[in-house]
């Protein structure tokens, strides 16, 4: 997920817990590196049937790169064969007379063919153009070796000669990428599946998670590159089922707890460099996911010490969320981006947010029991109240669906989160999800993040076949459309959708999209 | 001077003299560094009366830089108060919310206001656009310090925020330049002059030379940055009268001699990095200037060892030039760029080149005498023949001027070089120059390089007042037009002249323009 200007900037005072930050620093992971060479040279072709209208096709074997002599205006695309996160280097030599002017070069990095085809200069989206991965650089001394200092997230890289001089051309060689990740592939729980599509979906999920695992769990290695709580929660779940890097989850929890605000609230996301900073974005659901992520962590590891130490922070998120309840006991709605839930522009956040509160409360109570905290009783009463209020105020018995906000909006998100929160008895919960699938409300999921919750809700109510179908259709759809890693955004009915106004800026390796590995393995799909 | 595509590329075999190259390497100078801060913030204003139509004016004191908060599309120009050659660094901090996207920044360096005003993207000249000094860079971590690895030649630098994000702006501070030169200011021969204009011209000449003195004598620190023989000869003369870095001249002579071709010919220019390479450009006059430069070096230093060792190379240039004489004993003319002389497009090179041969022969004979070489007699005869042929074939007694080429072109260059070569007896030589000044042929000097030879020719024939007037008008003209250092190109009648098609690419600190310090001091102007 990514910040936008519309997010409410809140002035707040951060209370640094130096012990928490010290513990997080101690847990900073080493990175695994691998030197990877391109698989082939590629070119992009316009193709209406391809994602965003562009397809990459084989141009030549990679061995032919060195023999290509490029002059002003000429370019070549190297295809690294799979998604890569790392550092690029290459060597370049002059061909012709001694170089009597510097080489001016543009390098364009792309996770998808569209990034190789559509000029970045045409970008006019809402997110900063500075996320578009390109470099313009000069090589003063030829032959020379260039090692780019920035990290890129890409499969394709275009080398474009902007200028040489009429007296020489250049050729490139030793092009390679030094990949980085804090995921240890040797530690992945082996997995196979009789269904080749689910096997592929699992493999790509694992790869997506791997490329997002860096100093912290990043949301996307191409863009944002930050630690978001909503993404962290899902990455942690996929991680327990695959790489089992529990220390990295612990680190991220301590980072969030290390910079809560004066009311004890954790931020929606953190900046890690040059120093730990809590972003001034606070989201109702994301703060609660601190509690949920701690719950999942404790379930996966049984690490009581961490639970003990972070419990006050986890409890506090629930207390603050409860303060938001109105007279009818429902989470107060607001015009601004007070809660995330999904990218859908018209989505009302009240009902799904209320469900997230119930979902988190339920888990907070189990944690309170584990640490023998006096909040158990109070939290139990509040949970019962919140559930009752949900049914009284948000349940539309005529439609048999939950409604949200003043406009009594019926959204997929509201039903999904109410199902995950298990507000209704088991049988009715299953009926709710069945009704959702049959009535198909207009306000539908727009992101893999929401589709994950849909799939898990189906599993929670026991609709496993429907969940399998969904995973195969949705994540399988990305796969069919050329995904090497799963995307930030994929709307099968509107494949060009970008909440930012351009598919160029979308992230095509995005943490919240990596959950099929968790769903498939955990629920035995 | 600078290579152009029209230069003839000649396939030739280089014979490396490892001893010469070793000696040159041993003489590689250390560089003097100084940390310089900008003098003020500036802005550029359109002004028809200013050079290239743009004037830089004070905008604010430099101390106000840090308080400027720049968002997307905003920029600031720092004025370093004088011409600088060196490395730029600055710090940048975010203002507003934590930076949720990289900072994308463009830096544009300019020796002249025009470079701050006219977008480089509009450049469409004949030289590579890669010489235009700009960088597009990303700062991923803020606050941050940026130290640019390339060397720039500039007075002005524009910092332009291409993108941040709607959540933050940036401010810059600690902007500075670490200058580099191999010229030791402490070693400059002190000089004063009662005429303030000549004093200023001398000062700017010295500064021009200083900024061109690096690992070698560069022709221009902004563009080309190479060791050209024609520039070296003039820089060496100015250097003897000012910085007295004789070792640097010696180094450059050994570099040229170290990579002559299989016939013993020295190249017009050398590339120094990543290794010594002789350019494939050979020019009749430039090769002869090796001999002349060795002569001047020996005159200035009395270094007999160097003379002895380099004499065979110096002699060889003369021998090769003599091979170019046709049946009438005149240097053979050609369509291509076989000899430089000046940038004038219509200039015929035959007569001035023949004069350069005579000029060089005369000095070669003195060197031959000094090393007691058997060539003395032969060279003496060839000199007499060349002088006689010049008078017989190139002297137009009706006009009282020398003519050049099949078209019998009357150019300033032909008269100037014939005067410098002292082909005519002393009194007639003075008459020749007087006639040149009064007849003003159309084919006039276009570069400071040619103007230098005009001034020195006036001094050689004893027209000192005319030489002083010329220096004050020509170099004083650049000064009046805002020169901090003297330029590669200045045509008072056509100030926008660029042989490359755009004043953006001209070099405004150019070695061949630094000679007034030599003329003023050596001839006591």
Interface residues (C-beta under 8 A of the other chain):
Chain A: X2 X3 X5 X9 X97 X98 X99 X100 X101 X102 X103 X104 X127 X128 X129 X130 X131 X135 X136 X138 X140 X141 X142 X143 X144 X150 X162 X163 X164 X165 X166 X167 X224 X226 X271 X273 X274 X277 X279 X280
Chain B: X2 X3 X4 X5 X9 X97 X98 X99 X100 X101 X102 X103 X104 X127 X128 X129 X130 X131 X135 X136 X138 X140 X141 X142 X143 X144 X150 X162 X163 X164 X165 X166 X167 X224 X226 X271 X273 X274 X277 X279 X280
